[in-house]
């Protein structure tokens, strides 16, 4: 017995030392938290030749490789970035190494090696458990020094990431989060378990984190030096909870799965999966009748979670029920959501595309614009919910008409979708540009899907172009991406004062 007492005493003497060795001290942890200052150039999608400048701030954490992990929305549309260490006043110039607007994540780098001196990088932890305690570190509004707030994990499930509009696994916590916390780490047991991305301002202490499972996806994606993005499952499905639907598709009353409604034309799965198939398992995980899968015991989320764990170009294993027969297939994941949607996900880090011809302003329909105007222009909503095809890759708009002598009667056209130019269908915005600006036809006839027509006299439009640009103080008739294409040959580019 004395021997046993000595052993127990020795064990408890060394155990705290072992804990200390693997868990960073509070001072070491704080030294890895940084404040991010960003100058942002925000585009105006309604008047795409203009923009505004503002300054914002966020938070970040130093991780391995002398990199700073933060949110994409902290550095989106940036023109200049500075970072500041905890406990210091000096700011260092930073640049973006990589950014995933899908996952609202970004990596920053600082060229000055002094910035990282003495900092112990934070490590990524596992997906936390429900009710696990977390501490949120960052620099929220209300002061200049580091803030630490405590909370617990409330739930883990799919949520819509506001920055991209896509749905991925997210952690909900009850710690207080405010503007400026964005990009800061949530710490548990000395490791990062998530990155703060958003809070619900009208609710009490409901905030969301990007979990480490998605952070690791982002970091693994970058290992080849190129960011491909999170793949989309290019199939539209519905739950199979309805008893009559179950009977129609040969499912038992306790069977689960999702019914395939549509296989997207450009997703690369046509011929493998068919409308009317029931997908009952994904990568060996049974799909429940409400379209969820278990990611841990008694914890469920959207079944596409297992597709989103893969990198672009990889395949998933699916179990299908087709006309009562069970099939096992491998389905490649070849596209991101942005590549499949007719109106892609939100755009950042570049100015909107546009061109002006005789005072008629043309631009693609972007999600950035759609969220602002769709409520008052409900005819745009069907496009937002549609997908690309071989014949149509983008929605093109006559954005507005700048009033002049040659456009009388057309001033009321606003956010007007164009289906045809001179009787030829429009595939995308660059196709529209070529059909209007680089054509030799004496008139340009624009037509929407209802057959309404707008007629532009090419000679008069070209003649009045420079005067119209001067009148509205617009420097260029085209966005930079079109100016690079040699459009000055068409005589419609920079105004002449």
FENVEN-V585376 format. One line per field, one symbol per residue. ss: DSSP state (A for helix, B for strand, O for the rest). Layout:
ss=???
This chain:
ss=OAAAAAAAAAAAAAAAAAAAAAOOOAAAAAAOBBBBBBBBBBBOOOOOOOBBBBBBBBBBBBBOOOBBBBOAAAAOOBBBBBBBBOOOOOBBBBBBBBBBOOOOBBBBBOOOAAAAOOOOOBOBOOOOOOOOBBBBBBOOOOOOOOBBBBBBBBBBBBBBOOOOOOBBBBBBBOOOOOOOOOOOBBBBOOBBBBBBBBBOOOOOOOBBBBBAAAAAAAAAAAAAOOOOOBOOOOBBBBBOOOAAAAAAOOOOOOOOOBBBBBBOOOOOOBOOBOOOOBBBBBOOBBOOOOOBBBBBOOBBBBOOAAAAOOBOOOBBBBBBBBOOBBBBBBBBOOOOAAAABOOOOOOOOOOOOOBBBOOBBBBBOOAAAAAAAOOOOAAAAAAAOOBOOOOOOOOBBBBBBOOOAAAOOOOOOOOBBOOBBOOBBOOOAAAAAAAAAOOOOOBBBBBOOOOOBBBBBAAAAAAAAAAAAAAOOOOOOBOAAAAOOOAAAAOOOOOOO
